[in-house]
Amino acid sequence: MSLVIVIALGASLFLTSTAFGIRDIVVVGSVRLTSPEIVELTGVELGTNLLKIPTGKVRDRLLACPVIAEATVSRKFPSSLIIRVSERHGVALLPASGRFLELDSSGLCIAEHQYVSALGLPLVSGIVLEELAPGTRPADERLAGVLLCADALGVAGRLQVAEIHIGDAGELLLYTREGTPVYLGPPDDLEDKIVALLGILLDLEESGIEATYIDVRYPRYPVVGSPDAPAPPQGWIDPDIYVIFGEP
C-alpha cells in the first residue's frame, strides 16, 4: 500500500511541477500560416504542464483548419512542445457570391478571398456556385477536370494562366495572362498537353511572336495561330512536335 501511495505522490508531483511548464512551442513546416497562428489553433498556453497536454486533441484542433493537411504534436522534455505541420496549397480560384474560393487539387475549399491579384492562381469559369464554406467541396463533377488541369500546370504554369474555363461538354479552354486562348479539349493526357503548352509559351516569349491562339488538344501536333508569322521561325520545330501557324 505504501508503494502505491509513493507512486501516486510522485505522479502528482510530476503533473504539478513547474519544471515541466511549457516554455517553448516550436512550429515546424508552416509556410502559409504563421507560427503564432498555429499556436493559437492548438489552444495551448505557455506555462501549462507538458505532461497535461492531450497531444491527440491538439492534433485534432490543428486538422480542423482547412489549410493544414497533416500535423503531429510531440513533447520534448523538459519544457518544449513540438508542432509539425504539412499545409495544403491552392491551385485555382472559384468565384462564388462576390468572393473567391481557393481550392486545392482535391477540390477542398481552404480559404476565401475578396482580392486575388497577388495569389497567382487561375480563375475558374463555366461553373456557377452560390455558397461554399472553407473545409467543404463543391458538388459539380466537372470541377474535377479543372482541378486536374490546374494541378498539372504547376506553380510556374499557374502564374501564366489567368482563367480555366470548363464547357458544358467538359472541354477545357484556358486564357493566358496576355489573353491568348488555349484549347485543351477534354481533361485527358493533361501531362502531355501541359508540357506542350509550357514549351510553346517559352518559345513565344523567347522569339517575340504574338500568338492569336494555341491548340494543344493533340499535344504531339500542337497548333499556334499567329498573324505575323506564316511559318515557324528557325529552331522552333522539335523533332517530335510539328507546329502549324494559321487560322483555327
Summary of the structure (lengths in Angstrom):
residues: 248
radius of gyration: 26.0
end to end distance: 90.8
largest distance: 97.4
contacts: 711
relative contact order: 0.08
helix: 30%
strand: 26%
